[in-house]
Amino acid sequence: MYETAIVAFTTFFATIGPIDVAVMFAAMTPKAAPEFRRLMAVRGTLVSGMILCVFAFAGDFLLRSLGISLAALKVSGGILLLLIGIDMVFARHSGSTSTTAIETNEAAGKQDISIVPLATPLIAGPGAMGAAVLLMANVKGEILQETAVLLALLVVLVLTLVLLLIATKVQSFFGVTGMQVVSRIFGVLLTALAVQFMFNGLLQSGLIPQ
C-alpha cells in the first residue's frame, strides 16, 4: 500500500505540477482582488478534483466499453507519462501539463479563470487524467491500493490549493530556476515510472516472455 501511495503521489505531483500551476495562476491574476483569487483557487481545485475522480472511477468502464486491455493502457499511458517526464527534464512546456499559447491568451481576457484554464487543463490536464485512469486500473479490485491512489490524489490537490492561495509568494520564492530544479527532479522520477509501466504492460500482454 505504501509503495502504491508513493508511486501515485509522485505521478500526480509530476503530472499536475502544483508549483507550476501556482506560478501560472499568479501570472494570470495580477489585478484580481485577494478574495476573488481565493474563490477561484478553491473552485478550480474542487472542479479539477471532480474531473480527476470521474476519470479514476469511470476509467475501467470506458476501457471495457472500447475493448482496451489493461496491458494496452499501461503501455500507452507509460508512453504519455514518458513524454511528459522528458518535457519536465528538459524544462519544456507542452499542452499535456500546462496551457497552450491560445489558452493563455484567452485566459488573459477573462476575469474568472477558475474553470478554464485553472481546473482544466492546468490542474486536470491530459497527463493527470491519464495517470488517474492508469493508476486506478493498475490496482483494480484491491480496495486498500485504490484508497492509497485516491489519498495520494487528495494530498496533491490539497497541496495545489495551498500553493494557489499563496501563489504570489510561491512565484517570488521559487523563481524560474527553482521551478525548473523541482520540475527536473520529478521529471526524472516520472520517466522511470513511465518505463516501468510500459515494461509491466508488455509483460502482461504476453509479447515478452515472463
C-alpha positions in Angstrom: 0.0 0.0 0.0 2.8 2.4 0.9 4.6 1.7 -2.4 1.4 2.4 -4.3 0.8 5.6 -2.4 4.4 6.8 -3.1 4.1 5.9 -6.8 0.7 7.6 -7.1 1.9 10.7 -5.3 5.0 11.1 -7.4 2.9 10.6 -10.6 0.2 13.0 -9.7 2.7 15.6 -8.4 4.6 15.4 -11.7 1.5 15.5 -14.0 -0.4 18.2 -12.1 2.7 20.3 -11.2 1.4 22.2 -8.2 4.3 24.7 -8.2 3.9 25.4 -11.9 0.2 25.8 -11.5 0.6 28.3 -8.7 3.1 30.4 -10.6 0.9 30.5 -13.7 -2.1 31.3 -11.6 -0.2 34.3 -10.1 0.8 35.4 -13.5 -2.8 35.2 -14.9 -4.4 37.1 -12.0 -2.2 40.0 -11.1 -5.0 42.5 -10.8 -7.6 40.3 -9.2 -8.8 41.1 -5.6 -7.4 38.7 -3.0 -10.9 37.4 -2.0 -11.7 36.7 -5.7 -8.4 34.9 -6.2 -9.1 32.7 -3.2 -12.5 31.9 -4.6 -11.1 31.0 -8.0 -8.4 28.8 -6.3 -10.9 26.9 -4.2 -13.4 26.5 -7.1 -10.7 25.5 -9.6 -9.3 22.8 -7.2 -12.7 21.4 -6.4 -13.7 21.2 -10.1 -10.4 19.6 -11.1 -10.8 17.1 -8.3 -14.2 16.1 -9.5 -12.9 15.7 -13.1 -10.0 13.5 -12.0 -12.3 11.4 -9.7 -14.6 10.8 -12.7 -11.7 9.6 -14.8 -10.4 7.5 -11.9 -13.7 5.7 -11.2 -15.1 5.6 -14.8 -11.8 4.7 -16.5 -12.3 0.9 -16.2 -15.8 1.1 -17.7 -14.6 3.3 -20.5 -11.8 0.8 -21.3 -14.1 -2.2 -21.3 -16.6 -0.3 -23.5 -13.9 0.4 -26.0 -12.3 -3.0 -25.8 -9.0 -1.7 -24.5 -6.9 -4.1 -22.4 -5.1 -3.1 -19.2 -1.9 -4.1 -20.9 -2.5 -1.7 -23.7 -3.4 1.1 -21.2 -0.2 0.5 -19.3 1.9 0.8 -22.5 0.1 3.8 -23.9 -0.1 5.5 -20.5 3.6 4.8 -20.0 4.4 6.5 -23.3 2.3 9.5 -22.4 3.9 9.9 -19.0 7.4 9.3 -20.5 6.8 12.2 -22.9 5.7 14.4 -20.0 8.7 13.4 -18.0 11.1 14.2 -20.9 9.5 17.7 -21.2 10.0 18.2 -17.5 13.6 17.1 -17.5 14.4 19.5 -20.4 12.2 22.3 -18.9 9.9 22.3 -21.8 6.1 23.1 -21.6 3.5 21.3 -23.6 -0.3 21.1 -23.6 -0.2 18.0 -21.5 0.7 19.7 -18.3 0.2 23.4 -19.0 -1.9 25.7 -21.1 -1.2 26.3 -24.7 -0.4 29.8 -26.1 -4.0 30.1 -27.3 -5.5 29.1 -23.9 -3.2 31.5 -22.1 -4.2 34.4 -24.4 -7.9 33.5 -23.9 -7.4 33.4 -20.1 -5.8 36.9 -20.2 -9.1 38.4 -21.3 -11.2 36.6 -18.6 -11.9 37.7 -15.1 -12.8 34.2 -13.8 -10.3 31.6 -14.8 -11.3 29.0 -12.1 -12.8 26.5 -14.6 -10.7 27.2 -17.7 -7.8 27.2 -17.7 -7.2 26.6 -14.0 -9.3 23.5 -13.3 -8.6 22.2 -16.8 -6.1 22.0 -18.4 -3.8 23.4 -15.7 -4.7 21.0 -12.8 -6.7 18.3 -14.5 -4.8 18.1 -17.8 -4.5 15.2 -20.2 -1.5 13.9 -18.2 -3.2 13.9 -14.9 -6.4 12.4 -16.4 -4.4 9.6 -18.0 -2.5 9.0 -14.8 -5.7 8.7 -12.8 -7.1 6.1 -15.2 -3.8 4.2 -15.3 -3.1 4.1 -11.6 -6.7 3.0 -10.7 -6.8 0.4 -13.4 -3.5 -0.9 -12.2 -4.9 -1.7 -8.8 -8.4 -2.7 -9.8 -10.3 -4.7 -7.2 -7.8 -4.0 -4.4 -9.6 -1.7 -2.0 -6.5 -0.7 0.0 -4.5 0.0 -3.1 -7.3 2.0 -4.7 -7.7 4.0 -1.4 -3.9 4.7 -1.5 -4.2 6.1 -5.0 -7.2 8.3 -4.1 -5.5 9.6 -0.9 -2.4 10.5 -2.9 -4.5 12.4 -5.4 -6.2 14.2 -2.5 -2.9 15.1 -0.9 -1.6 16.6 -4.2 -4.8 18.5 -4.7 -4.7 19.9 -1.2 -1.1 20.9 -1.7 -2.0 22.5 -5.0 -4.8 24.5 -3.3 -2.4 25.7 -0.6 0.1 26.9 -3.1 -2.6 28.6 -5.1 -3.7 30.5 -2.0 -0.1 31.8 -1.6 0.6 31.9 -5.4 2.4 35.3 -5.4 4.8 34.2 -2.6 5.5 30.9 -4.4 6.2 32.9 -7.6 8.8 35.1 -5.8 10.3 32.3 -3.7 11.0 29.7 -6.4 11.6 31.9 -9.4 12.3 30.3 -12.8 15.4 28.5 -11.7 13.8 27.0 -8.6 10.8 25.8 -10.6 13.0 24.1 -13.2 15.0 22.3 -10.5 11.9 20.8 -8.9 10.5 20.0 -12.3 13.6 18.2 -13.4 13.8 16.1 -10.2 10.2 14.9 -10.6 10.7 14.6 -14.4 13.4 12.0 -13.8 11.2 10.1 -11.4 8.3 10.2 -13.8 10.3 8.9 -16.7 11.5 5.9 -14.6 7.9 5.2 -13.5 6.7 5.5 -17.1 9.2 3.0 -18.4 8.2 0.6 -15.6 4.5 0.9 -16.6 5.5 0.1 -20.2 7.6 -2.9 -19.1 4.6 -4.2 -17.0 2.2 -3.7 -19.9 4.5 -5.6 -22.3 4.9 -8.5 -19.8 1.1 -8.6 -19.2 0.4 -8.6 -23.0 2.4 -11.8 -23.5 4.6 -10.2 -26.1 7.7 -10.6 -23.9 8.2 -14.0 -22.2 8.0 -13.9 -18.4 
